[in-house]
Structure formats: C-alpha cells, structure tokens
Amino acid sequence: MSNKKRRSGESQPSIEDRINEAMDPITTDEEYEDEYEEEDSEYEDEYEEEDPEYEYEEEDPEYEDEYEEEDPEYEDEYEEEDPEYEDEHEEEDPEYEDEYEEDVPGHKEEKKQPSRKRVQESSSRRSARPKKIAYVPITDEDLDSAIVPRKHKKKHKGLKVTGIVAAMMIVSAGCAYAAVSYYYSNHFFRGTQINGLDCSGKTAYEVEQAIAGQVENYSIQVLARDQEPESISGSSINYQYASDGEILVLLKSQKPYEWIRGFFETRSYTTKENATYDKTLLQNQVKALSCAKEENQVKPENAYVALNGSEFQIVPETQGSELKVKEAYKVLDAAVAGSQTTVDLGSDPEVYVQAAVTSDSPDLQAARDAYNNYTKASITYTFGDQQVTLDGGTLKDWLEVDEKGQLIGGDDSSFKQHITDFVAQLAKDHDTVGTTREFHTTSGRTVYVYSSVYGWEIDQAQEVEQLTQEISSGTQTVREPAYSKRAESHGYNDLGNTYIEVDLSGQHMYYYQDGSIIFDSDIVSGDMQYEDRKTPEGIYTLYWKKSPDVLRGKQKPDGTYEYETQVTYWMPFNGGIGFHDASWQPYFGGDRYLYGGSHGCINMPPANAAILYNIIQYDVPIICFY
C-alpha cells in the first residue's frame, strides 16, 4: 500500500499486512522463480553473445559465492546506516510492540526468533532461490534499500559490456591497420612521386610500366650558337627503357606501417630512367645537325688592343660557332644517357673552337696599359744646347694599326724596333767618336784630326732598355742619353777649351785650361826612321798615371824584351804610348825625333814630366797631329 493511501486517513493496517504488502514481489517461490529465471536467462544469453568464453553453469558454486560476496559493502552499509535500528525500534515504538503482541497471537514465541543482524547473516548465506520468509519489522527506508544490490549489479554489468565493446573495437582497428600495412608492403604510399609521376598505390611493376611509357615518347632538344633549336627523337636512336631495379629498391625502402604519413606529406624521388640506345645512330644524328655543318659555322676572333681616339682599349674576342663535332657528341651522349630532354651546346665552351686570345688575357691587359702609357710618356734628350723630345704623338705613330684600330704584328716586336731605330738615329746625329775634327793649332795652322776613341758615343743597348722602360711606365723626364764615351763638350768642336796639344811637327806640347796655356814643354816623339815607331795622330785621353814604372818593349821568343827602361813618371794615353821622363835624351825639340826619336812615346825632360804628372786630368783630350 502506498504512502499516499496511508496519509488519506484510512484505517491503519496491521504490521503483518504492511510487511506482506512490501514483500509482495517476492512472497511466493513460484513468482520469484519465474522472475529469476526470466532475468537470468537474459543475463546468460547476453553474456553468451558478448563473451563466448563465458559459460554459465546451472549450479555455479562460484556464482553463489559471488552473489554472497558481491556486496559485502552493502551489508556493512546496512549495518553502518542503521546501527541503532533495534534500539531505535525498541525505544521509539513501544506501543508498536504492544500492538504487535496484541494483534499477533503467539508473539512471545516468535520473539525468540534470531535478531535482525543474525537474520541478515543468514539471508546472506542462502541460495539464489528464496526460502520461507521470517517477518521482521522494517520501515519504508528499509524497503527502498532492499533492492539496491540488484541495481548495483546492473551497473557492474554495463561497465563490463562497455569494456568488451571497446576491446573489440581496438582489435578491429588493429586488424584493419595491419591489413592496410600489408597492402602498402607492395604498393607505394599515397603522395609518392617518382620522376614527376604520381605513384600513389602503385606497385613497382606499374611504376616501371608508366616510366617505360614516357620513354617511348622520348626526344632531346639541341640548342646551339646562332642556330634554331633542333630535336633528336628517341626512335631515331632506338631509345628503349631498361629497368635496373631501382624502383623496387625504393618500394622496399618504405616502412609499410608508416602508410598513414602518406596522407600528410609528399615524397618525391628522382631515379635514372635507364635506357638503351644505339650510339652509332646518335653519332649520325649529331653529324646531321645544322650546327655541325661547316657552311653554318663562323670562326672565332681574338681579342685585341685598339686605339680609340687618344686611348687604347681592348676589343673583346668573338666566340664564333665553329663546332667540335667529337666534343658535341660526347655532350649529347651524356645527356641522352641521363635521360635529359634539353642540352645547350652553347653553354659548354669545350664544344666550340675558342679564340686564342681573350679579353681577360694578362698579356693583353698589360699591352693595353703599356700602350696607354705611350701617350703619357715624354722623354727629352739634351745635347749641350740642343734638345730632342720623344712624346706620345711620335709613339702612337710607331704603333701600326689596321682599319679596326687593331695593332698590326700581334706583338710589340715592331714597337721595340721603332725604339731601337730611334736610339740609333740619336747616335748617328750626336756621336763624335769616329769623326774628323777641325782644329786650330797654337802655331796658327788649321789641321783636321780623326779620332776613333775620343768623343761622344751613346751606349745604344743601354739606352734602348732604359727608353723602353720609361715609355711603358709613362715617364716624363729631361735627361742625357746613356753614353759609353764622353767628350769635353758638345757641338761641332767637342774638344772644348781644356786640352793638351801635341804638335809632332813642331816637337812641342801645350796644356790649355779654359782656353789658356798653363804648361808647355819641348818633346821628342817617335823615331821617324822606323814606320812602326812613329807617333800616330789622333785624339786621346789619359788612361792612368804611375810613378815609378818600367817600360818594356815586345817580348822576344826567348822570354826577354826588346828593351826595359826605368822611368819615374809614366802617363799612357794610346795603348803603349804615353808621356814619360827621358833622362837619356841629349836634348828635346828640334829634329831629334828624325833620327834619335823614341819607340813612339812622348819623351819629356824629367822636371817637366814631373809637372805634367801632377796637373794632368783623365778627361782632358790629348790632340796629336803633324
């Protein structure tokens, strides 16, 4: 009976009626058995379907134990929740007890029944099929808590079912992942590209077939200088694909269990499209190219230095298009072997004949700089009061150029020859060595004296070297040329005003310094009776001077000399001829030289020889004449 009815004021039923009403669902063995069998059959069927390993046994002692032990907490809870139940019942409802005693005959005997705790212990040990119920007083709260164990058991069942379902889903997912991994052990991952081909899900064989299909349409475009592009088809050289197993190696290198990465990343590979072709046919195709025909080729031109206005510049080389057919074949052969579709012969300098001289040639750049220095160079030579200047205007004329401004000759040998010729002309115009001079004697006569040793003489080899260096560096200077011999002065008469005059006809000598006589003396010259003893004419300078010395004649076969003479002052100026003292001469001057002269030397009185020895200078010209 519900609480609502009891609150409506109806007559209160007896304790026994209330208990029976609360326990109606389980009061009879038949009803409980039917309910249990119905629920238990569903439970058994459910577990047989979800867990084939589970076997329900008709009489399962473990199940009874499970049922007994399944909810130990519930008994404790029950005890913990109503520890004072008996006392409360006894204390709070004494009238209830009396009423019970009055209404229920034989109450005292039933009062001897086990306590509530003992009844609970006894009920916990009973089997699943309920026995005869002993009625004990319970409240509505007790009725509600009485069905809690069955609800707890259903919750436990749900967790097990969820776990089993989750496990089955995991196993199924694992099986599916393994199946896909197995598939990709023989197929390329999604997102795989090889040589630009999409190989997703393809086998190695399928990929090779796709590559072979591309190879069938293979051709290579040939680019060349000054020519239109040309092509060589694969069919013209019998070009065919040949597998080397590299595609299979790529497939085996992927890890099948990583197949899911193909959905998030792209893998790109480049392999050699190995192919076979006929090299002889390729050679014929190269020779047939327009760029390989002689009439279509242009020879290269060397870079050169050209005069542009007042400045020299480098004109770059021209590449030309003269093809080296053998080198071109090598390049094409490598390109075809690498399955290239385009080859640019013009980008490979080894394929064409190259210019011998290029604009970056160090020699050419040095020549340009040197030529530009020519326009800057200015060398002025002085010859006494005269000057000769060599500047850029003359130097540019020495550089022979063609209509393009290119230097003719290909090197600077021509220019060096111009330098040599210029120095030779300087020597011709200004050297006095080997010339005859007009000389006015002290006696008033005019004589002409030739000299092969005295005068100005340019050292041409040294001057060419120095001038070339100065031109190349753009030097600007005023100077004398390099001399090998020097005279007293420049001009027509390079004897100057300081000289020694030896008058062989008058047998007298004079020493002029700045036009004035500072010393003179009678002399005895070479004996005129003997041709080889005559004192020769000419203009000389002093070699050295020595005091004392021994003069010797020619050495005879026996080792002795024609003569050996001791002198105090010796001053040679022409080979073995010189001034010296001669104490053995009886006199000097006059005609002594005609029959008692020397072997060619100028004999002087000892005292005069001493004076001359002290004042004579090395560069003073010594003029001997008859």
matplotlib code that plots the C-alpha trace (Angstrom):
import matplotlib.pyplot as plt

x = [0.0, 1.4, 2.2, -0.4, -3.2, -1.9, -1.9, -5.5, -6.8, -7.8, -7.6, -4.0, -3.3, -1.6, 2.1, 1.8, -0.3, 2.3, 5.1, 3.3, 2.4, 6.0, 7.3, 4.5, 7.0, 9.0, 6.4, 5.9, 8.5, 6.8, 6.7, 10.3, 11.5, 9.8, 11.2, 14.7, 14.7, 13.5, 16.1, 18.8, 18.1, 18.5, 21.7, 23.0, 22.1, 23.7, 27.0, 27.0, 26.7, 29.2, 31.7, 31.9, 34.5, 32.0, 30.0, 27.0, 26.8, 23.5, 24.8, 27.7, 29.1, 31.4, 28.3, 26.7, 29.9, 29.9, 26.4, 27.2, 30.5, 29.2, 28.0, 29.8, 29.8, 26.1, 25.8, 28.3, 26.5, 23.3, 24.8, 26.5, 23.5, 21.2, 23.4, 20.8, 17.9, 17.0, 17.4, 15.5, 12.7, 12.5, 12.8, 10.8, 7.8, 6.9, 3.3, 4.0, 5.5, 2.5, 0.2, 2.0, 1.8, -1.9, -2.7, -0.4, -1.1, 2.0, 4.1, 6.1, 7.1, 8.2, 10.0, 12.6, 13.5, 17.1, 18.0, 17.9, 21.6, 21.5, 18.7, 20.8, 23.8, 21.5, 20.0, 23.5, 24.3, 21.1, 20.9, 19.6, 16.2, 14.5, 13.2, 10.4, 10.5, 10.6, 8.9, 10.7, 9.6, 11.1, 10.5, 9.9, 13.5, 14.4, 12.2, 13.9, 17.4, 16.4, 16.6, 19.9, 22.1, 20.3, 20.7, 24.4, 24.8, 23.3, 25.8, 28.6, 27.3, 27.2, 30.9, 31.9, 29.9, 31.5, 34.9, 34.3, 32.9, 35.9, 38.3, 36.6, 36.8, 40.6, 41.2, 39.2, 41.1, 44.4, 43.4, 42.4, 45.7, 47.7, 45.7, 46.5, 50.1, 50.3, 48.8, 51.5, 54.3, 53.8, 52.4, 53.8, 52.4, 49.9, 51.7, 54.6, 56.1, 58.9, 60.3, 57.3, 54.8, 52.1, 52.9, 50.3, 49.0, 51.0, 53.3, 56.9, 55.9, 53.1, 55.5, 58.1, 55.4, 54.4, 58.1, 58.5, 55.5, 57.2, 60.4, 58.6, 58.0, 61.5, 63.3, 66.1, 66.2, 69.6, 70.4, 73.5, 75.0, 73.4, 71.1, 67.5, 66.7, 66.8, 65.5, 66.7, 63.8, 64.3, 63.0, 65.9, 68.5, 66.5, 65.9, 64.3, 63.7, 65.7, 64.8, 67.7, 65.5, 65.9, 62.1, 61.8, 64.5, 62.6, 59.4, 61.2, 62.8, 59.5, 58.2, 54.6, 53.4, 54.1, 51.5, 49.4, 52.1, 51.2, 48.1, 50.0, 53.2, 54.5, 57.6, 59.4, 62.1, 64.3, 65.7, 67.7, 65.4, 67.9, 67.6, 69.5, 70.2, 72.3, 75.4, 76.2, 72.8, 73.4, 76.7, 75.0, 72.3, 74.9, 76.7, 73.3, 72.6, 72.8, 75.3, 77.7, 77.8, 80.8, 78.8, 76.9, 80.0, 81.9, 85.5, 86.2, 88.3, 91.0, 90.6, 93.0, 94.1, 92.8, 93.4, 90.1, 90.7, 93.6, 93.2, 93.9, 91.2, 90.6, 88.2, 86.7, 87.1, 84.2, 83.1, 82.2, 80.2, 82.9, 81.8, 84.0, 81.8, 83.5, 83.1, 79.5, 78.8, 80.3, 78.0, 74.9, 75.8, 76.0, 72.7, 70.9, 72.3, 70.9, 67.5, 67.8, 65.3, 67.3, 71.0, 72.6, 75.8, 76.4, 76.9, 79.8, 82.9, 84.7, 82.3, 83.4, 86.7, 87.9, 89.7, 93.4, 93.5, 90.7, 89.9, 90.9, 94.4, 97.0, 99.4, 96.7, 95.8, 99.4, 99.8, 96.8, 98.2, 101.6, 100.1, 98.2, 101.4, 102.9, 100.5, 101.7, 105.4, 107.7, 111.5, 113.6, 117.2, 119.8, 123.0, 124.6, 122.4, 120.3, 117.2, 115.4, 111.9, 110.1, 106.4, 103.1, 102.4, 105.5, 104.9, 101.4, 102.8, 105.1, 102.1, 100.7, 97.0, 94.5, 91.2, 89.7, 92.4, 94.0, 97.7, 99.4, 102.0, 100.3, 103.1, 105.3, 108.4, 107.6, 107.3, 110.6, 112.2, 111.0, 112.7, 115.9, 115.8, 115.2, 118.2, 120.4, 119.4, 120.3, 123.8, 124.2, 123.2, 125.2, 128.0, 131.5, 133.6, 135.0, 134.7, 137.3, 137.5, 138.8, 141.4, 143.2, 146.8, 148.8, 151.1, 148.2, 147.7, 144.3, 144.5, 141.9, 142.3, 140.4, 139.7, 138.2, 138.4, 137.6, 134.2, 130.6, 129.3, 125.8, 125.6, 122.8, 121.9, 121.6, 119.7, 117.1, 116.5, 116.1, 113.9, 111.6, 111.1, 110.3, 107.8, 106.0, 105.7, 104.6, 107.7, 108.1, 111.7, 114.6, 118.0, 121.1, 121.3, 123.3, 126.9, 129.8, 132.3, 132.1, 133.8, 134.9, 131.9, 129.0, 128.9, 130.9, 134.2, 133.8, 137.4, 136.3, 138.7, 140.7, 143.0, 146.6, 148.0, 151.0, 152.5, 154.5, 155.9, 157.0, 158.1, 156.3, 153.3, 150.8, 148.3, 145.3, 142.9, 139.8, 141.5, 144.7, 148.1, 149.1, 152.0, 154.2, 157.4, 159.7, 159.4, 160.9, 158.4, 158.7, 161.7, 160.7, 163.2, 161.0, 157.4, 156.4, 157.9, 156.2, 153.8, 150.3, 147.9, 144.6, 142.7, 143.0, 142.6, 144.7, 144.4, 146.2, 149.4, 152.0, 155.3, 157.8, 157.4, 159.4, 158.7, 159.1, 159.2, 157.8, 158.6, 161.0, 160.8, 163.4, 161.2, 163.3, 162.0, 163.3, 164.0, 163.3, 163.6, 163.1, 161.1, 159.9, 156.6, 154.5, 151.2, 149.9, 147.0, 147.2, 147.9, 151.6, 152.2, 152.3, 154.2, 157.2, 160.6, 163.6, 166.9, 168.8, 167.9, 170.7, 168.1, 164.4, 162.7, 164.2, 164.9, 165.9, 162.8, 164.0, 166.9, 167.0, 163.4, 161.6, 159.7, 156.5, 156.2, 156.4, 159.8, 160.0, 162.6, 162.4, 161.5, 158.7, 157.4, 157.0, 155.0, 152.7, 152.3, 150.8, 148.4, 147.1, 143.4, 141.8, 139.1, 141.3, 141.6, 145.1, 145.4, 148.3, 149.0, 151.8]
y = [0.0, 3.4, 6.2, 8.3, 6.0, 5.9, 9.6, 9.8, 8.8, 5.2, 2.6, 1.6, -2.0, -4.4, -4.9, -8.2, -6.7, -3.9, -6.5, -8.7, -5.7, -4.6, -8.1, -8.9, -9.3, -12.0, -13.7, -16.8, -19.2, -19.6, -15.8, -15.3, -18.4, -17.2, -13.7, -15.0, -17.5, -14.8, -12.3, -14.9, -16.3, -12.8, -12.3, -15.7, -15.0, -11.6, -12.9, -15.8, -13.3, -10.8, -13.1, -16.5, -17.5, -17.1, -20.2, -20.1, -23.1, -24.3, -24.8, -22.5, -22.5, -19.6, -17.7, -18.3, -17.2, -14.2, -13.5, -13.8, -11.8, -9.5, -6.9, -7.1, -3.4, -3.4, -5.4, -3.1, -0.2, -1.6, -2.1, 1.3, 3.1, 1.6, 0.6, 1.7, 0.2, -2.3, 0.1, 2.8, 0.4, -0.7, 2.7, 4.8, 2.4, 0.6, 0.9, -0.7, -3.7, -3.9, -3.6, -6.3, -8.5, -8.0, -8.4, -11.3, -14.4, -16.3, -13.2, -14.2, -17.4, -15.6, -13.1, -15.8, -15.5, -14.5, -10.9, -8.7, -9.0, -12.7, -12.8, -10.7, -13.0, -16.0, -14.4, -13.6, -17.3, -18.5, -19.7, -17.7, -19.3, -17.7, -19.8, -19.3, -15.7, -14.8, -11.5, -8.8, -5.2, -2.9, 0.7, 2.2, 3.2, -0.5, -1.4, 1.1, -0.1, -3.8, -3.6, -1.7, -4.8, -5.7, -2.1, -2.1, -5.4, -4.0, -1.0, -3.5, -5.4, -2.1, -1.4, -4.9, -4.6, -1.2, -2.7, -5.6, -3.4, -1.1, -4.0, -5.4, -2.0, -1.8, -5.3, -4.5, -1.2, -3.0, -5.7, -3.0, -1.1, -4.3, -5.1, -1.7, -2.0, -5.3, -3.7, -1.0, -3.6, -4.0, -0.5, 3.0, 5.3, 7.9, 11.1, 9.3, 10.9, 9.4, 11.4, 13.6, 10.6, 10.1, 6.6, 6.5, 3.0, 1.6, -1.4, -1.3, -3.0, -0.5, 2.4, 0.9, 0.5, 4.1, 5.2, 3.0, 4.7, 8.0, 6.7, 5.7, 9.4, 10.5, 13.2, 15.7, 19.3, 20.6, 24.3, 25.7, 29.1, 31.1, 28.2, 27.3, 24.6, 21.0, 17.7, 14.1, 11.6, 8.5, 6.4, 7.6, 6.2, 3.1, 4.5, 2.0, 1.8, -0.8, -1.5, -1.7, -2.5, 1.0, 1.4, -1.8, -0.7, 2.5, 0.5, -1.8, 1.2, 2.5, 1.1, -0.3, 0.6, 4.3, 4.3, 6.9, 9.5, 9.5, 11.4, 14.3, 14.5, 14.1, 12.1, 12.9, 10.8, 11.1, 8.0, 7.4, 6.4, 3.8, 3.3, 1.7, 3.4, 3.0, 5.1, 4.8, 6.2, 9.0, 9.9, 10.1, 12.3, 14.7, 15.0, 15.7, 18.7, 22.1, 23.4, 20.7, 21.7, 23.8, 26.3, 27.3, 27.8, 31.1, 31.1, 32.9, 36.1, 37.0, 39.9, 42.8, 46.3, 49.1, 52.8, 54.6, 58.3, 59.1, 55.9, 52.3, 49.8, 46.1, 44.9, 41.6, 38.3, 36.9, 33.3, 32.2, 29.0, 26.6, 23.3, 20.5, 17.6, 15.0, 17.1, 17.8, 14.0, 13.4, 16.1, 14.7, 11.1, 12.0, 13.9, 11.0, 8.6, 10.8, 11.0, 14.8, 16.4, 19.5, 20.1, 23.5, 23.2, 26.9, 26.8, 24.4, 26.2, 22.9, 22.1, 25.1, 26.3, 29.1, 32.3, 32.0, 35.5, 36.6, 39.9, 38.6, 37.7, 39.2, 39.8, 41.7, 43.8, 44.6, 45.6, 47.9, 49.6, 49.9, 51.4, 53.9, 54.9, 55.6, 58.6, 59.8, 59.3, 62.3, 61.9, 65.0, 64.4, 67.2, 67.5, 70.7, 73.4, 71.1, 69.0, 66.1, 65.1, 61.8, 62.0, 60.3, 61.8, 60.1, 56.9, 56.4, 56.7, 53.8, 51.6, 50.3, 49.6, 48.4, 49.9, 48.5, 50.1, 46.8, 46.7, 45.0, 42.4, 40.7, 41.6, 44.5, 43.5, 46.1, 48.8, 47.7, 48.0, 51.6, 52.3, 50.8, 52.8, 56.0, 55.4, 54.6, 57.8, 59.8, 58.2, 59.0, 62.6, 63.3, 60.8, 62.3, 59.2, 58.1, 61.6, 64.1, 67.5, 70.8, 72.1, 75.4, 74.9, 77.3, 77.9, 79.2, 76.3, 74.5, 70.8, 68.0, 65.3, 62.0, 60.0, 56.6, 56.7, 60.2, 61.9, 61.4, 57.8, 56.7, 53.2, 52.2, 48.9, 50.5, 53.4, 51.2, 49.3, 52.5, 54.2, 51.2, 51.1, 54.8, 54.6, 51.6, 53.4, 56.7, 58.6, 62.3, 63.4, 65.5, 63.8, 62.9, 59.6, 56.8, 57.2, 54.7, 57.6, 61.2, 64.3, 67.6, 69.5, 69.3, 70.9, 70.8, 71.0, 68.8, 69.4, 72.3, 74.9, 72.4, 70.1, 69.1, 70.0, 67.8, 69.4, 66.5, 68.6, 71.4, 68.9, 70.9, 70.4, 72.8, 72.3, 74.6, 75.1, 77.1, 78.4, 79.4, 77.7, 76.5, 74.4, 73.7, 71.8, 70.6, 66.9, 64.1, 61.9, 58.6, 58.0, 58.8, 56.4, 53.5, 53.2, 51.3, 53.9, 56.9, 58.5, 58.2, 61.2, 61.3, 62.5, 60.5, 60.8, 59.6, 56.0, 56.3, 57.6, 55.7, 56.7, 55.0, 52.2, 50.1, 50.4, 47.2, 46.5, 43.5, 40.1, 38.0, 34.3, 33.7, 35.5, 38.6, 42.1, 44.3, 46.9, 47.5, 51.1, 52.5, 55.8, 58.0, 59.3, 57.3, 58.6, 56.3, 57.6, 55.4, 51.8, 51.6, 55.3, 57.9, 60.8, 60.0, 61.4, 60.5, 61.4, 59.7, 62.1, 64.7, 67.4, 67.9, 69.6, 70.4, 67.5, 65.0, 62.9, 62.4, 60.1, 59.7, 59.5, 57.2, 54.0, 56.1, 57.7, 61.4, 61.9, 64.9, 66.4, 64.9, 68.1, 68.9, 65.3, 65.8, 69.0, 67.4, 64.3, 66.5, 68.6, 66.2, 65.1, 62.0, 63.5, 66.1, 65.4, 64.9, 66.1, 64.7, 66.0, 66.7]
z = [0.0, -0.9, 1.5, -0.2, 0.9, 4.4, 4.6, 3.4, 6.9, 6.2, 8.9, 9.6, 8.5, 10.8, 10.9, 9.2, 6.4, 5.9, 5.6, 3.2, 1.1, 0.9, 0.1, -2.4, -5.4, -3.6, -1.3, -3.3, -4.6, -7.9, -8.7, -7.6, -9.5, -12.7, -12.3, -11.6, -14.5, -16.8, -15.8, -15.5, -18.9, -20.4, -18.4, -19.6, -23.2, -23.1, -21.7, -24.1, -27.0, -25.8, -24.2, -25.8, -23.3, -20.5, -19.7, -17.4, -15.2, -13.9, -10.4, -10.1, -6.6, -7.6, -8.7, -5.3, -3.6, -5.9, -5.0, -1.4, -1.6, -4.3, -2.0, 1.3, 1.4, 1.3, 4.5, 6.1, 4.7, 6.0, 9.4, 9.3, 8.1, 10.9, 13.8, 16.2, 14.4, 17.0, 19.8, 18.0, 17.3, 20.8, 22.2, 19.8, 19.3, 22.5, 21.6, 18.3, 20.1, 22.3, 19.4, 17.7, 20.7, 20.9, 17.2, 16.6, 18.7, 19.7, 19.5, 22.5, 20.9, 17.7, 19.8, 20.3, 16.6, 15.8, 15.9, 12.7, 12.4, 12.5, 10.1, 7.7, 8.1, 7.5, 4.4, 3.0, 3.0, 1.4, -2.2, -5.1, -4.6, -1.6, 1.3, 3.8, 4.9, 8.6, 9.1, 11.0, 11.4, 8.7, 7.6, 4.2, 4.0, 4.6, 1.7, -0.6, 0.3, -0.1, -3.9, -4.0, -4.6, -7.8, -9.2, -8.3, -10.1, -13.3, -13.2, -13.0, -16.0, -18.1, -17.3, -18.4, -21.6, -22.4, -21.8, -24.1, -26.8, -26.6, -26.7, -29.8, -31.5, -30.7, -32.0, -35.1, -35.7, -35.2, -37.7, -40.2, -39.8, -40.2, -43.4, -44.8, -43.8, -45.6, -48.7, -48.7, -48.4, -52.2, -53.1, -52.8, -50.2, -51.0, -52.1, -53.7, -56.8, -58.9, -61.8, -61.7, -61.9, -59.3, -57.9, -55.1, -54.6, -57.5, -57.5, -58.7, -61.9, -62.5, -62.0, -64.3, -67.0, -66.6, -66.9, -69.9, -71.5, -71.1, -72.6, -75.7, -76.5, -75.5, -77.5, -76.8, -77.9, -79.1, -78.7, -80.5, -81.2, -84.0, -84.9, -84.4, -81.9, -83.3, -81.9, -81.9, -81.3, -79.3, -82.1, -84.4, -82.0, -80.9, -77.4, -75.0, -71.2, -69.3, -65.6, -63.1, -60.1, -58.6, -58.4, -56.4, -54.1, -53.4, -52.7, -50.3, -48.5, -47.3, -44.0, -44.5, -41.0, -41.8, -44.6, -42.7, -43.3, -47.0, -46.2, -44.6, -46.7, -50.2, -51.1, -54.3, -55.8, -58.9, -60.5, -63.6, -66.4, -67.5, -71.2, -74.0, -77.3, -80.4, -80.1, -83.8, -84.7, -82.2, -83.9, -87.2, -85.8, -84.4, -87.7, -89.4, -87.1, -88.8, -86.3, -87.3, -91.0, -92.0, -94.0, -90.9, -88.8, -88.0, -86.8, -83.6, -83.5, -80.9, -78.6, -79.4, -78.3, -80.5, -80.5, -79.8, -80.2, -77.8, -75.7, -76.2, -75.4, -75.5, -78.1, -76.8, -78.7, -80.7, -79.9, -83.3, -83.9, -85.2, -83.6, -82.4, -83.6, -81.4, -78.3, -79.2, -79.5, -76.0, -74.5, -76.3, -75.3, -71.7, -71.9, -73.6, -71.0, -68.3, -70.0, -70.3, -72.6, -73.4, -74.0, -74.7, -76.6, -76.5, -72.7, -72.9, -74.1, -74.8, -77.6, -79.8, -81.1, -78.7, -79.5, -78.8, -77.1, -74.8, -73.2, -69.8, -71.0, -68.6, -71.5, -73.5, -70.5, -69.9, -73.5, -73.3, -70.2, -71.8, -74.9, -72.9, -71.1, -74.5, -74.9, -71.5, -71.9, -72.7, -72.8, -73.7, -74.6, -74.1, -76.3, -75.0, -76.2, -78.4, -77.3, -78.8, -77.4, -77.8, -76.8, -77.2, -80.6, -82.0, -80.0, -81.4, -84.9, -84.1, -83.4, -86.6, -86.6, -89.2, -90.2, -86.9, -84.9, -84.1, -83.7, -86.6, -85.9, -83.0, -80.5, -79.5, -81.5, -84.1, -81.5, -79.9, -83.3, -83.5, -80.2, -81.4, -84.6, -82.7, -80.4, -83.4, -85.1, -81.9, -82.0, -85.7, -85.1, -81.9, -81.6, -82.4, -81.9, -85.3, -86.8, -88.1, -86.3, -87.5, -85.1, -84.9, -83.6, -81.3, -84.3, -86.2, -88.5, -89.1, -89.1, -89.3, -86.8, -86.8, -83.6, -83.2, -79.4, -78.3, -78.4, -77.6, -78.0, -76.9, -75.3, -77.6, -75.9, -72.5, -73.9, -75.7, -72.5, -70.4, -73.0, -73.3, -69.6, -69.4, -72.3, -70.7, -67.4, -69.0, -67.7, -68.3, -68.0, -69.3, -69.4, -71.3, -73.2, -71.8, -73.0, -73.4, -74.2, -73.3, -74.8, -73.3, -74.7, -77.2, -80.5, -83.7, -81.8, -78.8, -77.7, -75.6, -74.1, -71.9, -73.8, -74.4, -77.8, -79.0, -82.2, -83.6, -86.4, -84.0, -81.3, -78.6, -76.4, -74.7, -71.9, -72.2, -69.4, -70.1, -73.2, -71.5, -71.6, -68.1, -69.2, -72.2, -73.0, -75.8, -76.6, -78.6, -80.3, -82.2, -84.4, -87.9, -89.4, -88.4, -89.6, -86.5, -84.1, -85.5, -83.0, -84.5, -85.0, -83.2, -80.1, -76.9, -73.1, -70.2, -69.2, -65.8, -64.4, -62.4, -60.6, -61.0, -63.6, -66.0, -69.7, -71.8, -75.5, -77.3, -75.7, -77.7, -78.2, -75.5, -73.0, -72.9, -74.0, -76.7, -74.1, -70.4, -69.3, -65.8, -65.7, -62.8, -64.4, -66.6, -68.2, -71.0, -73.4, -76.6, -76.0, -75.1, -76.0, -73.3, -71.6, -69.5, -68.5, -70.6, -68.9, -71.7, -74.4, -75.0, -75.9, -76.7, -79.5, -82.9, -85.2, -82.6, -83.4, -87.0, -86.2, -82.4, -81.5, -79.2, -79.8, -80.1, -76.7, -75.9, -74.2, -71.8, -69.7, -66.2, -64.5, -67.0, -66.8, -63.0, -63.5, -66.1, -63.9, -61.1, -63.2, -66.0, -65.7, -67.1, -69.3, -70.9, -74.7, -75.9, -79.6, -81.6, -85.1, -87.5]

ax = plt.figure().add_subplot(projection="3d")
ax.plot(x, y, z, "-o")
ax.set_aspect("equal")
plt.show()
